[in-house]
Amino acid sequence: MKSQSTESRIAQLCIEHGLKMTGQRRVIARVLSDADDHPDVEELYRRASALDSRISVATVYRTVRLLEEKGILERRDFGGGRARYEATEHGRHHYHLIDVDNGKVIEFEDPEHEELMRRVAERLGFDFVSMRLELFGKKRPQTQQAGKTAQTAKRKGAAS
């Protein structure tokens, strides 16, 4: 049996939640931990079965559902009719910008936005717990981007 120090981040969370770690769950946990995108179940299955051909799509579905129930994974709906997944990041707030043309998801953080949301919650009599922000956009053509950058620079220069 592997020691916990060699377990993937998600496998360690599974162990902390008292889940039995089978070889197939370890593979799925490794794939999820190594993902730098937000894969759906079919993509998780493709990656996991490339590492262990005995893994079935049903096993991936069951494992994802279990990890979601335990709060280890979060389901995201970025459009396109398929749920995508990422590890739960307790205490870390990040946001998603989804390119509506190709479905690419860009993660970003914005402390100013977070502080604004904390103030809104406080003003309305609530303690801030968490939030979710998903922006959907279309990438501007390079020429428009260059023009916007030049306009922004001019405005900043005029303001000084």
C-alpha positions in Angstrom: 0.0 0.0 0.0 1.2 3.5 -0.8 2.0 5.9 1.9 -0.1 9.0 2.2 2.8 11.2 1.3 2.8 9.7 -2.2 -1.0 10.0 -2.6 -2.4 12.7 -4.9 -4.0 15.7 -3.3 -7.5 14.4 -4.0 -6.6 10.9 -2.7 -5.4 12.5 0.5 -8.7 14.3 0.9 -10.5 11.0 0.3 -8.5 9.3 3.0 -9.2 12.2 5.4 -12.9 11.7 4.7 -12.7 8.0 5.5 -13.2 6.7 2.0 -11.8 3.4 1.0 -9.2 3.9 -1.7 -9.2 1.2 -4.3 -6.7 1.2 -7.1 -9.2 2.6 -9.5 -10.2 5.4 -7.2 -6.6 6.3 -6.8 -6.2 6.5 -10.6 -9.3 8.7 -10.8 -8.1 10.9 -7.9 -4.7 11.2 -9.6 -6.2 12.3 -12.9 -8.4 14.9 -11.1 -5.4 16.2 -9.1 -3.3 16.5 -12.2 -6.0 18.2 -14.3 -5.3 21.8 -15.0 -8.7 22.2 -16.7 -12.2 21.4 -15.6 -12.9 17.9 -17.2 -16.3 16.3 -17.6 -16.9 12.7 -16.7 -16.2 11.5 -20.3 -12.8 13.3 -20.3 -12.0 11.9 -16.8 -12.9 8.4 -18.1 -10.7 8.9 -21.2 -7.7 10.0 -19.1 -8.2 7.4 -16.3 -8.7 4.4 -18.7 -5.5 5.4 -20.5 -3.7 4.7 -17.2 -5.8 1.7 -16.2 -7.9 -0.1 -18.9 -10.0 -1.9 -16.3 -11.7 1.4 -15.2 -15.2 1.7 -16.6 -17.2 4.8 -17.3 -19.7 3.7 -14.6 -16.8 3.6 -12.0 -15.9 7.1 -13.0 -19.5 8.3 -12.6 -19.9 6.6 -9.2 -16.5 8.0 -8.0 -17.3 11.5 -9.1 -20.7 11.4 -7.5 -19.2 10.1 -4.2 -16.5 12.8 -4.2 -19.1 15.5 -4.9 -21.2 14.2 -2.0 -18.2 14.3 0.3 -17.4 17.9 -0.7 -14.1 17.0 -2.3 -15.2 17.9 -5.8 -17.5 20.7 -7.1 -19.7 20.4 -10.1 -19.6 23.3 -12.5 -21.9 24.1 -15.3 -20.1 26.2 -17.9 -22.7 25.6 -20.6 -22.5 23.1 -23.4 -24.8 20.6 -21.6 -22.1 18.8 -19.6 -21.1 19.1 -15.9 -17.4 19.7 -15.3 -15.5 19.2 -12.1 -12.8 20.7 -10.0 -11.4 20.1 -6.6 -13.1 22.1 -3.8 -10.8 24.9 -2.7 -12.0 25.7 0.9 -11.1 29.3 1.7 -9.7 30.1 -1.7 -12.0 32.2 -3.9 -11.4 32.1 -7.6 -13.6 32.8 -10.6 -14.1 31.5 -14.1 -14.1 33.2 -17.4 -15.6 30.9 -20.0 -14.9 31.4 -23.7 -18.3 30.7 -25.3 -16.7 29.9 -28.7 -14.4 27.0 -27.6 -15.5 26.3 -24.0 -12.0 27.1 -22.5 -12.2 28.0 -18.9 -9.8 30.6 -17.5 -9.5 30.8 -13.7 -8.6 34.1 -12.1 -8.7 35.8 -8.7 -9.8 39.3 -7.9 -9.3 40.5 -4.3 -11.2 43.8 -5.0 -14.3 41.9 -6.1 -14.1 39.6 -3.1 -13.9 42.6 -0.8 -16.8 44.3 -2.5 -18.9 41.1 -2.0 -17.9 40.9 1.6 -19.1 44.5 2.1 -22.4 43.8 0.3 -23.1 40.8 2.5 -22.3 42.8 5.6 -24.5 45.7 4.5 -27.4 43.3 4.0 -26.8 41.7 7.5 -24.9 38.6 6.5 -21.6 37.0 7.3 -19.8 36.3 4.0 -19.3 32.5 3.5 -18.5 31.9 -0.1 -19.3 33.0 -3.6 -19.2 31.9 -7.2 -18.6 34.0 -10.2 -18.7 32.8 -13.8 -18.2 35.2 -16.7 -19.0 34.2 -20.2 -17.3 36.0 -23.1 -15.9 36.0 -26.6 -12.3 36.6 -27.3 -11.7 39.9 -29.1 -9.7 39.8 -32.4 -6.1 40.8 -31.9 -6.6 44.2 -33.6 -9.5 45.1 -31.3 -7.4 44.1 -28.3 -4.5 46.3 -29.4 -6.9 49.2 -29.9 -8.5 48.8 -26.4 -5.1 48.7 -24.8 -4.0 51.9 -26.5 -7.3 53.6 -25.5 -6.8 52.5 -21.9 -3.2 53.8 -21.9 -4.4 57.2 -23.3 -7.0 57.5 -20.6 -4.6 56.6 -17.9 -2.1 59.1 -19.3 -4.7 61.9 -19.5 -5.7 61.2 -15.9 -2.2 61.7 -14.4 
